[in-house]
Every structure is written in structure tokens, then in C-alpha cells.
Amino acid sequence: MLAFFGVPLISFFLFGAGFVPYRMWSVGRRPSAPARWAVIGAFTAVVGYAGAVVYGLAFTDPAGVCGKRTLDDDFPLVRVTVDAFPPDVACHWTDSGSYGPSHPAALGTWVMWAGLGVFIVALSVLLVGRTSRAAGWARAGAIGSFVLAAMVWVFGVDPQLELSRTELRDECLHWRTVPPDTKLMRIEIRDIERTVFPPAVTCTYGDVEVQADLLATERAYLLLCGAAFVVFSAIGLSQVARASRPRSDVR
């Protein structure tokens, strides 16, 4: 009941309460439009994250967040999985194998991502538009490559690293059974290794010469983003260094 009725009401109250200090700040300081949107996006992301974890109850009482499936408890709760970031509360019932787990606070996660997106865009506009000795395109390239790398990690790498052993086994089997390698044979998985840096999930099969890295594509994207970040940052720093050198008077 709290996840469906209490969270929207509390969130609405928090947004109303946050409007007062925001209005005082905007009238007194008269910030630019990007600065205002950055503050709005940051506050929305914080409230969305709090709502996604049902204001902390997901960590202290996860079973209470899921509640009961029916009044007669026809489908008992098997387990609850809670991920801190990205925030995710999944209620696994006895019929979740057929219909999947329920996510009572999924709306809060989308609100958090929307607020975080607004904050990142507004902050990027502020950083690119401010007066600096580094060119705007160099700063935009460094910021954009960093944001893309963060997105690849959050949406591509982190979900794979958080999979359970059973789920990883299913992913390894799926890698060997997609066309054109589909064969009616028994697939033996000898080992599954996970490394955080560099990110990799390696599946070793019975035929030792065959290995699969489930994060090969994501790792390549991270390397490209990292290389672009280094290049743009180096260009910006060199521009700042050249502009800081004293010019000798030419007579």
C-alpha cells in the first residue's frame, strides 16, 4: 500500500516543500536558466531515487515494501532483491517464473533518470558556456565522452556484473545457442569469471578453445569513450597552458 499510495503523496509533498527555497533562491540570486534547470534536475533525481527505494524501507524492510500479492496470500513471496544503484526493488512471487517479478517502485527509478538527465544537460551547458581559455568544443567533447562512458557502465556493464551465478550460466548458454552456432548437443560450462577492471565476464566451455566474453562490446565502448576523454581533456589543458604563457613584447 505504501509503494502505490504513500510514495506519490510524500513525493508530491516534497516537491511542494522544495518549491519554497527554490523560489527564494531564484528571486534573490537571479540565476541563469541552465543553473535553474540544474537545481530542478538534481532535486528531482534525489526525490526519484528516494521514491525508488521507498524512502529507505527497501533496505530496512524489503518484505514490507512488497506487501502481499492477494488478500488470501495465494502467491507467497519467495524473496526480495534490492539494488542500491541503479535503484531496483524486485518482488519475486511463486509465479514470477511465468510472469516475472514485480517492481513496486519502478516509477521512482524513471523519475530519477529523468531528473538526472536534466541535471547533466543543464550542467553541461553551464560548463561549456562559461568563460574559459579552453575552447567550448574541447570541453563539450570531454564532458560528452565522460557521460557516455558512465551510461555504458550503468546500463551495460553493471547489470551483467550483478547477475547471479545461475543467471550468468543462462547467459553463457545463450551465447553458444544463438544462430548460426545452434546445435543439438550438450553444452558444458567449465568456469565463469568476473572482473570489474577491466570489466569482463568470461565463459569457459568444455571445449577449451572456445571462450566467450559477455562484456566485449561494452568494454570496447568504454575504451573509445576513455580515449576520447583523454584526447579532448589534453587539448583543453594545452589551450589553457598556451593562453597562460606570458607574451613577450615584439618591438
Order of alpha helices (4+ residues) and beta strands (2+ residues): alpha-alpha-alpha-alpha-beta-beta-alpha-alpha-alpha-alpha-alpha-beta-beta-beta-alpha
